[in-house]
Amino acid sequence: MKTLIIEDDKELSDLLALHVDDLDTEIIQRYDGQSGLEAALENDVDLILLDITMPKLDGIEVCKRIRKEKNTPIIMVTSRSEEIDKVLGLEIGADDYITKPFSIRELKARIKAVLRRTESVKSTEQKDSQDVLQFTDLGIDIPMRKVMVRGERIELSPKEFELLVVLASNQGRSFSRGELLNMIWGYNFSGYEHTVNSHINRLRIKVEKDMSAPEYILTTWGIGYRFNEEI
């Protein structure tokens, strides 16, 4: 296992490295956003601990750029605890968010939870008896993480893809926002169901012909969302 720590406070970075090393992981440390981004893209890492407020590139921008290239689990480690920061972090692809000050026990618990969720998603994708899901003009190649809409490949963020696979693999089943939040992002984000709404909206923009009359991703009023069982 290999962990990348992107944190401009060297003392905190060293402390994180010391304790994360207990998880039997090789550590890479970077102290600004630009060098951290380069390390994330150049190395095959299993986990990224990412601060938000950093020189050269802030953590939000680093996360966005990493997500364009890789699905590596990202935990944001920051002193900015305002709700808008948390929601923004989740919506650009962060897997979890921990606010300073925090205990090392809490950090380790969150790391283990994120890694378990990541392995669970991989296992689900690998074990799915239908590697390719086809619905009218929408095709989902699960092993290749490729989505085709009306003959053209579309780009989805990791969370958008996971959300689409969960819905499409359970055609006709209605999921509450809380269920989807727990399945895709984990229990740590209770109270941020609107994150699901924004991801559903972005998915619809990418896969639906008409946002006002969705064909694939339907709203189940009073519950949440489902994938159309009649296609």
C-alpha positions, -999 to +999 in steps of 0.1 A: +000+000+000+012+035-008-002+068+008+004+103-005+002+131+021-003+166+006+000+190+035+019+224+037+024+222+074+055+200+076+051+192+113+015+180+108+026+161+076+053+143+096+028+135+124+004+121+098+031+101+082+042+087+115+008+074+125-004+063+090+028+043+087+013+020+114-011+008+087+018-008+068+020+018+040+047+035+021+046+072+026+051+100+000+050+136+013+045+168-006+042+203+008+023+223-018-006+217-042+014+217-074+040+191-064+012+171-047-008+170-079+023+158-098+030+131-073-006+119-074-005+116-112+030+101-115+026+075-087+003+046-083-010+054-048-038+038-028-048+067-007-044+105-007-046+127+024-052+162+011-052+196+028-074+224+014-054+256+021-020+253+004+003+274-017+004+272-055-028+251-058-055+247-032-068+213-023-101+218-041-083+223-074-059+195-067-088+171-061-106+182-092-076+176-114-068+142-098-104+132-104-101+138-141-074+112-143-077+088-114-101+072-089-077+071-060-095+075-026-091+110-012-096+122+023-095+159+028-077+170+060-084+206+068-092+233+094-120+247+073-152+232+089-179+253+072-206+232+056-200+247+021-164+234+022-176+199+031-202+198+004-178+213-022-152+187-012-177+158-017-191+171-049-157+174-066-149+138-057-134+136-022-142+103-004-142+117+031-135+149+050-119+153+085-116+186+103-086+197+125-082+191+153-089+154+151-076+123+170-053+098+153-078+071+162-105+089+142-082+094+113-073+058+112-109+048+114-118+070+085-089+057+064-100+021+070-136+029+062-127+046+029-105+017+019-132-008+028-158+011+007-133+013-022-127-024-021-164-031-018-172-011-049-144-028-068-156-062-057-192-054-067-180-043-102-159-074-106-186-098-094-214-083-114-228-111-136-236-085-162-204-068-172-222-046-197-256-031-190-276-020-221-307+002-220-320+016-253-295+043-261-275+039-228-247+014-224-226+008-193-194-012-195-187-018-158-151-034-160-140-007-184-158+021-165-171+032-199-205+048-206-220+053-240-250+075-247-266+075-282-234+061-297-210+086-280-188+080-250-195+104-221-172+112-192-184+107-157-167+114-124-160+083-102-190+091-080-213+097-109-203+064-124-208+045-091-242+061-087-252+052-122-241+016-117-259+012-084-292+025-100-289+006-133-279-027-116-311-024-095-336-015-122-369-004-107-358-003-071-363+030-054-334+043-032-336+070-007-311+098-008-297+086+025-293+050+011-274+063-019-253+086+002-243+057+025-236+033-004-215+057-025-200+081+000-202+063+033-219+069+067-197+099+075-218+122+054-251+119+071-270+152+066-256+159+032-284+143+011-284+173-013-250+160-025-269+131-040-293+156-057-265+175-074-249+143-087-283+130-100-287+164-118-253+161-134-260+125-144-293+135-160-276+163-180-251+138-194-275+108-201-310+122-207-323+137-239-348+159-220-341+169-184-377+178-179-388+143-188-361+118-178-360+084-195-335+066-174-331+082-139-365+088-124-376+105-092-397+084-068-416+111-050-413+110-013-385+084-014-357+093-038-345+079-071-348+048-093-337+035-127-366+031-151-378-005-150-397-002-183-368+002-206 
